[in-house]
Structure formats: structure tokens, C-alpha cells
Amino acid sequence: MSEKGFIYHMRVKIFEEADKKEIPITSLCSKYHVSRKWFYPQGPVDKWKKRRDKEGNEGLRTRVRASPKMPNKVSIELEEKILEFVREYPTYGSARISTELKRRNIIIGHTGIYNVLRRRGLHTAKMRLELVRKLNGEIVTLDELQRDKEKSKTNHIEVSYPGQLVSEDTFYIGCLKGVGRIYHQVACDCFSSFGAAKIYDSKTTDTSCDFVGNYLIKKFTGVRIERLLTDCGTEYTTWHEEAKPKHKFEKMCQRLGIRHTTTKVRHPWTNGYVERLNKTLLDEFYSLAFRKKGYRTIEELQLDLDEFMEYYNYRRTHQGYKLKENGCDTPAKAHLSKKLKQDLTKEMRDNKIGADKMIRGMLCRSRGEVIEKTILTGQVLGDNFTGRRSEKEEVLTCQFVTTS
């Protein structure tokens, strides 16, 4: 039975039960969840009773409504004049089009013009501009930015070893009470996804130089940075071509032997590695840290950020396709693979132990720490950045801590 047929039979049943007069109309309406206006005379509202009295049960069938008459609808001739004007002036809105057409003795309100544009799919300036491009034989599927973004989905950064390309960016964190606006400078190796981040109270050339010269180089100890990729922010470069070699950041990169390149303007996805790290820091660190603790100084926040970055680099499993291709599950394994390859092979051969256990031990030594952990039936006890234990604290053998 169709939906219309079901509704018809329900209405017939209600009125047949009403004809028996066994229960009051009010109770009948409550039973079937219908309005009492079906039965009581309320002008044109009690239409079902009127239609049944006039036509019988057939009057209870659902009727197809006729198309409404639109006496104020814009005529076809006037609609063509509007579209002709739009093709000539595509950036004008409906109100502006209305006033301009009045000067040509064409009287029509802005609402009528908007309805015409809406029916034709031209109610936004972008749609009208794309129409002009189509009429002139240009590509109209997507604008240039969107085409570049779609094209970039199939393009990937090709790097072969750690340090070949490092992405850097400045990220606005928010306002810290008593300090003001705070930012972090962040960098990410495009081969291993190994990251480093430092918080500042401004985004200037001095902060970007301090981050690379005094912080990033130390974090990437043992891995030489060959090329830095940044956006076109003033903390990294300048618009004046003749002044670029004199820019403080450019001069620092030359002194360190690092080639500096910039992305195309308004193409943040070109620097996708570090943009993705920004999202990870926002979702997994800042969103939690500011809800668990009230920070008063940058130094206090930096300590917790350093702990998270250590967890991110050395313990957090990574899903990047480059790491999977190289058989690594953490950024540190891939980042230090070039440095540790010879030592790893030699030590594995001399001591005859597994690669995973050897890599863990060498990574711990590479960052100058002695981590005491209890191994339970093949499962290594991990630690979360928000609740890490001190080096001398013993872990109970009955306690399981899962690694994120």
C-alpha cells in the first residue's frame, strides 16, 4: 500500500468510528492524534468533514495541488535583459543591478532580480565571474586556487633521507594571561616527520632566527639540514627582491649552509608536513594542556611542550606513508636511521639481538637518557606525556600502561 493509500484508509477509519458515536469527538481525536478542527465548524479549516459530506469517502483522498499562479513573476523578456546586464557587470549585486536598470527605464526590485539569479545559479559573484570565464572560452570548472589544490592531492614531496628538506612555520597559539599573544615556531623533517617546536611571545625575524640557529640545529644533532621550506611571512623573507639577500633570516641560512625556499602565495598545502604537525599539536597537546593546567609563563608551557614533542618523536606511533615504506613506526627511528645504520648493523651482529630492541636502546642513548622500564610478556610499558614518571621511579610489574 502506498503512503497516500494508507493516509486515505486512516481518514476513512476515523470518520467511520465517529459515525458510530460511541466515544466523544475529543477522545477520538486524542486517540488518533488529529485536530478537533477536522469535525467542528471553524470556517475553511474543517475541510475533511466538509469534503466528506459533499463527496463521500472519496473526498478524503489526498489531492495533488495545482501549480500556484505567480502574477508578479518576472517575464522572460525582462529576465533576458537582466542576464545581459549581469554578463556585462558580473560583480554587481542584486541591489546595485536594480538601481542601474532603473536608469535604463527597466523597473524591477532587487528581490525579483535575486530570484532570477537564483534560478539560473548566478546568485553569488563567484558564480557570475565563472560565467564570464565560460563565455570567453576559458576553463570554468574551478578557479586557479582550487585547481592547484586538487592537483596537489596527487603530488607528493620526494625526499630520500633525513635533513634533505625541513618544513618550518609560525603558528598562533592564543593569548596567555599576563603575557599576551603567544606563538610557536615549529619545524618538521619531510622524510621522517621528526619535529621541533619552541614558544615565543612574538613572530619576528629575531624569533625565527633564534629558533633555527639556537634550537632547531641542536634538536637535529647528527642530521644536517640542507634545505628549509617556509611560507612568505615577513619573519622569513621580504617582498623586495633586491632586499632578500640582506634579510636577517636569509643571511643566517647562508651562514649555516642551509638553502632557503618559500611556498607560493596562498598555497599553504605546499608546506603540508608542518601544517599537519600544527594540527597534531593543537588537537593532542594544546587542547588538553590548557584544560588541565593554568599557565602563567611561557617557560612553564615550554616544559610541557618539550615533553610532548619527545613523546611525539620517540614513542607515538606514526601513520605517515613514508615511515611505513621505510619500515619505521616512530619519527625518531627514521630520523636517526642514517646516523645509526652502521652502528646498528655492527652491534646486532656482535650481540645477536633483535632490531627493535636495539633501536630502542640506541634511541634512548642518542637523547642522553637512561629509561628504566619493565617488560611484561613481550609488551613494553609506554608512558604518556601528561603522566610520565621520573627516571628513578619503579614501575609495578602488575601495572599496564598502553602506548598511544
N, C-alpha and C positions, 0 to 999 in steps of 0.2 A: 504494500500500500504506500502511495506517495505521501509526502508531507501535507499537501493540500487535501488529499482524501481523508487523512487522519483528522485534520482540523475540522473538516465538514462533519464527519461522524460524531466527533466530540460535541459539536454545537447541537446537532440533532438530538443526541442523548440528553443534554442539559434541558432543552425545551420540552422533550417528551416527559421527563421527570417533573418539570414544572407544571405540565398539564394535569398530572395526577393530583397535585395539591396536597401531597402527603406531608411535606415539610415546608416551612416558610421560605419565601424567596431569599431572605437574608441568610438563612442557614445553607440553602442550596448554593448561593454564590460563594460562601466561605468554603464549602465542600469542594467545589471545583476551581476555586481561586480565580473567579471572574468578578467584574464590577457589577454592582446592582443596577447601573445605568443601562445594562442590557435589557432590563424589563420595565423599569419605571420611566414614565414620560419626562424627558429632560430636553425637549426640543429635538434637534437633529442628532443628539448623542445616542438615543436609544434606537440605533439603526437596525440591530439584529431582530428585535421584536417587530418593528415596522415592516422590515423586508419579509419576514416570515408570514405576517398577516396578509401581506399583499401578494406574495409569490409562492407561499408554501415553503416546504423544506428546501426547495431549490434556491430560495433567496438567501440561504445560509452559506452558500458556496463562496469561496474567495474569488473576487473579480480582479481581472487584470486592469490596472489603471491606464487610462489613456495618457498619451504624452501631453504634458501641460503646454498651454499656449503661452508664448513669450512675446507679448506685443512690443516690448522695449528692446528686443534683440537687435543687435547691430546688423544692418543689411549687408549682403555680400559685396555690393559696390563700395560701401563705406569701409568694410574690412580690408578690401584690396588697397584702398588709399592709405589706411593705417600701416599695413605691411610694407607698402612702398616707402613711406616715410621712415619706418624702422630700418629698412635696408640702407637708407641714406645716413641716418643718425642712430646707430645701434646702441650708443652709450646712454641715450636719454631714457629716463624712467617714464612711467605712465602719466604722472602729473605734468612733467615737462612736455611730453608729447601732446597732451591735451591743450596746453596753453599755446604751443606752436601751431597746432592745427587750427585754432581759433583765428589766428592771423591770416589763415588761408580760407576763412569763411567755412570751416568744417567744424561744426559744434558737436562735441561728444565729451562726456565726463571721463575722468581718469579711471573710474571703476569699470566703465564699459571697455576702455582700452585695455585694462589689465585682463579682463575676461577674454578678450580676443587673443592677447599674447599667451595667456594660459592654455587656451585650446590648441594653439599652434606650437606649444612647447618653447616659447620665447620670453618667458616671464622673468628671466634674470639677464643681467648684462652679459655674463659669460656665454649664455646660450645664443644671444643675438650676435656677439662677436664671432662665435664659431660659424654662424650662418653666413656672415660676410666672408669668412675664410673659404667656406664651401662654394659660395657663388663665384669666387675669384679663382677657383681651381686649386686651392691649397689643401693640405691634409687636414681633415676636420675631426678625426676620431678622438684625438687627445691633444691638449696643448703641449708645448715643448717640455715643461717640467714633468708632466705626467708621463710623457713618452720616455723621458730619461729614467724616471723612477721604475717604470715597467721593464725597461731594457736592463736596468741594473740588477733585477732579480735573477737573471741568468748569468751575470758576470760575477766573478769571484777574484779576490786578491790572491795572487800567486806568489808565495814566498817559500823558500826551501830550507831555511834554517833560522834559529833564534837571532834577533837583532837586525835582520835584514830590513825590516820595516816595523816601526813602532808608531802607533796612533796616539795622539795627545789631544786633550780637550779641557775646557774650563766649564764647570757645572755650578749653577747657582743652587745652594742648599736651602737657604731661607734666612730668617732673622734670629739671632741668638740674643736673649735678653742681657743687656749690659754691654754687648759687643757690637751689635748691628748686623748688617748683611755679612754672610759668610759664603765662601766658595771653596770648591776643591779643584786642584789641578790633578788630573788623572791621566795615566798612560797605560797602554795595553800592547803587548807584543803580538803581532799579527800571525806569527807561526804557532806560538804556544798558548796565547791568551794570558800569559803571566802579566799581572797588573801591579801598579803602584799608585798611591793617592796621598795627597797632603792638603790640609785645610789652610786657607788664608782668609784675611778679612777684606781683601780687595782683589780685583783682577787687573793687574797692570803688567807692564813689561818686566818690572823687577820681580814680581812673583813667578812669572813663567820662567825667567832665567834662574831664579833660585831653585825652582822645582827640578829643572833639568840638570843644572850644574852641581847642586849640592845634595840632591835627594835621589833623583832617578838613576844617576850613574852609580851611586852606592848600592841601590837595590838591585841593579843589573850587573853586579860584580861578577866578572868571569865571562860576561856576554857583551861584546862590543856592539854598540848601536850605530848602524850605518846610515839610516835614514829616518827622519821624523816627518809624520804627516799630521798637519793641523788644519783648522779652518782659517778663514781670513780675518779673524779678530785682531784688533789693534795691539793686543798683548803679544801677538806672534809676528805680525808683518804690518805693512803700510800700503796704502793705495798708490802712492807716488813711486813710480818705477825707479826714478833716479835716486830716491832716498832709501830704497830697500837694502842695499849693501851696508848702509850706515845704521840700520835698525839694530838696537841692542841685542835682541834675540837672534837675529841673523849673524851678528858678529860672534856671539857666544857659540853658536853651532859651528861656525867656521873654525873657531879656536879648538873645539873639541873634535873636529874632524867628522862632523855629522852633516849629511845633506838634508836640507830642509825644503819640503814641498808643501803646497796648500791645496785644498779641495776647491772645486768650482763653487762659485757663489750660489747659495740657496740649494745646495746638494748635500745635506748632512749625512745621507745614507752612504756617501762615498767613504766616510770615516766610520763605517758601521761597527767595527770592532770595539772602539772606545765608547760609542753611543750605547752599545749593548751592555757594556760594563757599567755605564752610568745607571742604566735601568736596574741592573742587578743590585748595585749599591743602594739605590733608592728603595727597592722592594724588600731586600733582605737585611739591610743594615739600618738606614736612617728611619724607616717607618717603624721599626721595632725599638731602636735605641732611644728616640725621643719620647716614646710612650712608657719606657721603663725607668728613665732617669732624667733628672733636670740638670742640664749642663750650664755651667757658669763661665767657663773659659774654653778657648779653642784647644788649649793643650789637653784638657780633660777629654774632649771629644776625639782628639787625635789619637790618644792612647787606645780607645775602644776601636777606632777605625783601623789602627795598625794590627790589632788582634784579629779583626775580621779579615783584613787583607792576607794575613798569614794563614788563616783558616781557608780562605778562598784559593790561595796559591798552592798550598801543600796538602790539604785534606778534603776539600769539597770536590766531589766528582763532577767532571765537566762533560757536557754533551756535544761539544763542538765537533764538526766533521773532520777537521784537520787533526785533532788529537786522536780520534778513533782510527784514522788512516795510519797514524804512526804508532798505534798500539799503546797509547797513554790514556790514563783516566784523570789525571790532575795536571794543571798547567806547569807545575814545577818539574814534573818528570820530563815533559817535552822541552821546557826552557833550559834545563841543565843537561839535556841528553848529549849535546855536542861536547860539553866540557867533561862529562863523566864517562863517555863511551869507552875510552881506552882503559881507565881505571876500573870500570865495571867489569869489563871482559877479563882483565888480569886477575881481579880479586875473586871472581866467580870460578875461574879456572883453578886458582890456588886453593880456595876453601871449599869448592864443590857445594855451593849453596844456591838456592833459588833466586831468580832475577828480582821478583817482587820484594823479597825480604832485603836483598842487597840494596835496591834502590831506596827503600825507606830509610835504611841506616845511613846511606851516603847523603840523602837529602837533609836528614837531621844534622849531620855534621857540617853540611855546607852552610847552614844558617847559625852555626855556633851554639847549638843547644844539645843537652842530653835529656831526652824524654824517656821517663820511666813509665812503661805500660805493661799491663798484664795481658797475656794472650790466652784466650779461652777457646779451646777446641777449634782452632783454625780461624777464629774471629778476633780481629784487633779491636781493642777498645778505643773508639774515637772520642773527640771532645768538641763541644760546641763553643763558638766564640763568646757566647754570653755566660757560660758557666764553666770555664776552663779551670783546671786545678793547677796548683803550683808544682814545680818540678819535684819537690821532695815529698809531696803528699802521696800516700799509698792509696791504690785503688783496690777496693774489696773484691775478692775473687767471685763473689756471688752477685756483683752488680754489673748489669749490661748497659752499655751506652751506645746507641746506634749512631752511625756517621751519616750526616745529611747528604 
